[in-house]
Amino acid sequence: MILAAFVNMVFNVDNMNDPIGIVVMNNLSMSLIQKNNGLCNCLLFMAMLFLVACDSSSEFGGNSLVSSRTKVDVQGDGTTLAAIRQRGHIRCGVSTSLPGFSAPDSQGNWSGLDVDFCRVLSAAIFADPTRIVFIPLNAKERFDALQAGEIDILSRNTSWTYTRDIPQHLNFVGITFYDGQGFLVRRDAAINTPEDLNGAAICVKGNTTSEQNLVAYFRQRNMIYQPVIFDTSDQSLSGFEAGRCSALSADRSALASMRLNLKNPGSAVLLPMVISKEPLGPVIREGDNQWHKITRWTFFAILNAEEFGITSENIDGFKHSNNPMISRLMGEEDSLGQNLGLDDLWAYHAVKLVGNYGEIFERNLGMNSPIKISRGVNNLWTNGGLQYGPPLR
Ligand SMILES: N[C@@H](CCC(=O)N[C@@H](CS)C(=O)NCC(=O)O)C(=O)O
């Protein structure tokens, strides 16, 4: 029931928009010490001293605010931006090829939502969206490459999960695309629900949440299936096309993209059923708070820009605005960029040179792109979606 409700919320299925049969997805520094109140400051300061003095277990297992702060790992803080500046470019880990998210053209020029996120960062840091080396990584290699410091950020349709966040010590930037897992089947196969796949062979890519979700989904329903596991999406698509399985299972956005690479895209349909939550977003190593804040606030800046109606085209018309939030985004008030270790025109450059979130979405995945995914749940909260940038206050 809950999953069904989520699914409805995430993907409004609209067959009407679907001339070729694919079901399109529609849809601490703790400022305890206040500036103006001397007495209050003094009392708070004394209270903090008291907390420190009384917290005998502060380092190991104490649960006071003070003790948890002492455990924050600040090793490596600031090192990523410094390395990027010295090197002159960002190393951005992407999918090997997933049109709409990241794929190179015949000249080796990369495009896609995940690619554009790295471009936004490059614009924010260098006032130039091209200072990036894209490093294609398959699902298995991606976290090792990040942990080994071979990339500064992994922007590769990666699902935010507890295991990746906590035991694997990664930091997710945010959710740049709300997704869910689905199934691609041959149009003439008479498969309408995952239940019709009981006992069937299913092609799936290894080292992905897709592989894990299938195990859980079939186990919960006392059903069986035969996994046919591949290393890359090209291989899994070829396996599906060659008839090695009855269905190909992956993130629905990936399936919508991969389907277009079939020799005859009309021969396959994407089932409407969604079996998981896949919050996709860029991810970095733990330990560099500055880099975490730069990446996530750059994402929030392009979300806020969309909310304010600021686009790459019209941004210069927003100079000298009466709205303080817009002035901050434009770099005219309160030095938001400098506080991140960047230029105050950081967000201005990101939007001007790459675009706001909506522009990036539409260009790469939207209804006028080959992938044809409507904004749906990836719309701004002001339009009924889940995308919500915390305020630039
Ligand atoms: N979101 C899932 C799946 C990610 C994934 O690797 N999906 C495949 C789709 S089959 C893909 O992106 N392939 C592109 C490639 O191989 O480069 C995860 O984080 O584990």
The ligand as a Gaussian input file, in Angstrom:
#p B3LYP/6-31G(d) Opt

LIG

0 1
 N       20.975000       3.510000      -9.019000
 C       21.520000       2.181000      -8.955000
 C       21.903000       1.625000     -10.328000
 C       23.078000       2.315000     -10.965000
 C       23.529000       1.709000     -12.304000
 O       24.728000       1.423000     -12.472000
 N       22.617000       1.555000     -13.267000
 C       22.962000       1.060000     -14.575000
 C       21.719000       0.821000     -15.341000
 S       21.693000      -0.782000     -15.945000
 C       23.841000       2.104000     -15.281000
 O       23.873000       3.222000     -14.903000
 N       24.556000       1.801000     -16.305000
 C       25.364000       2.755000     -16.978000
 C       26.755000       2.251000     -17.189000
 O       26.946000       1.033000     -17.185000
 O       27.662000       3.060000     -17.337000
 C       22.695000       2.142000      -7.989000
 O       23.136000       3.182000      -7.524000
 O       23.190000       1.043000      -7.693000

